[in-house]
Structures are given as structure tokens and as C-alpha cells.
Amino acid sequence: MPNPKRRHSQQRSAKRRTHYKATASTLTTDSTTGEIHVRHRAHVSEGKLFYKGKVVAEKSPVKK
């Protein structure tokens, strides 16, 4: 397997990484609850877990 003969500089590595940019996550409004949430992720509203506009799980009351 070929290996580099000399060490690459830090500047050279930084040039390669310049194309990666941070992007803001896409938000959407849930049709059922009307809350804003990150797309393709489950979200909690009023103690219930929603995904694709349907209740996936409900928070059970704490038992002592």
C-alpha cells in the first residue's frame, strides 16, 4: 500500500476540509399539534411522543 514520502502540512489538510459547511436543520410544523419540530424526528407534545402526526408513546403517570 503506498505511503506518503513526506508529511503533509496542516495548511494542506485545512484546504481539503474547507468544503464542509454547517447547515441549519430543516424545521416543519406538525399538522396534528401545530408545533414546530425537526423533520424526520419524533417530538414530545403535552406528554405524548408524536411521529408523522401520530401518537407513538404516551407518558405514564409516575407510580410511588
Secondary structure as a PSIPRED ss2 file (coil, helix, strand):
# PSIPRED VFORMAT (PSIPRED V4.0)

   1 M C   1.000  0.000  0.000
   2 P C   1.000  0.000  0.000
   3 N C   1.000  0.000  0.000
   4 P C   1.000  0.000  0.000
   5 K C   1.000  0.000  0.000
   6 R C   1.000  0.000  0.000
   7 R C   1.000  0.000  0.000
   8 H C   1.000  0.000  0.000
   9 S C   1.000  0.000  0.000
  10 Q H   0.000  1.000  0.000
  11 Q H   0.000  1.000  0.000
  12 R H   0.000  1.000  0.000
  13 S H   0.000  1.000  0.000
  14 A H   0.000  1.000  0.000
  15 K H   0.000  1.000  0.000
  16 R H   0.000  1.000  0.000
  17 R H   0.000  1.000  0.000
  18 T C   1.000  0.000  0.000
  19 H C   1.000  0.000  0.000
  20 Y C   1.000  0.000  0.000
  21 K C   1.000  0.000  0.000
  22 A C   1.000  0.000  0.000
  23 T C   1.000  0.000  0.000
  24 A C   1.000  0.000  0.000
  25 S C   1.000  0.000  0.000
  26 T C   1.000  0.000  0.000
  27 L E   0.000  0.000  1.000
  28 T E   0.000  0.000  1.000
  29 T E   0.000  0.000  1.000
  30 D C   1.000  0.000  0.000
  31 S C   1.000  0.000  0.000
  32 T C   1.000  0.000  0.000
  33 T C   1.000  0.000  0.000
  34 G C   1.000  0.000  0.000
  35 E C   1.000  0.000  0.000
  36 I E   0.000  0.000  1.000
  37 H E   0.000  0.000  1.000
  38 V E   0.000  0.000  1.000
  39 R C   1.000  0.000  0.000
  40 H C   1.000  0.000  0.000
  41 R C   1.000  0.000  0.000
  42 A C   1.000  0.000  0.000
  43 H E   0.000  0.000  1.000
  44 V E   0.000  0.000  1.000
  45 S E   0.000  0.000  1.000
  46 E C   1.000  0.000  0.000
  47 G C   1.000  0.000  0.000
  48 K E   0.000  0.000  1.000
  49 L E   0.000  0.000  1.000
  50 F E   0.000  0.000  1.000
  51 Y E   0.000  0.000  1.000
  52 K C   1.000  0.000  0.000
  53 G C   1.000  0.000  0.000
  54 K E   0.000  0.000  1.000
  55 V E   0.000  0.000  1.000
  56 V E   0.000  0.000  1.000
  57 A E   0.000  0.000  1.000
  58 E E   0.000  0.000  1.000
  59 K C   1.000  0.000  0.000
  60 S C   1.000  0.000  0.000
  61 P C   1.000  0.000  0.000
  62 V C   1.000  0.000  0.000
  63 K C   1.000  0.000  0.000
  64 K C   1.000  0.000  0.000
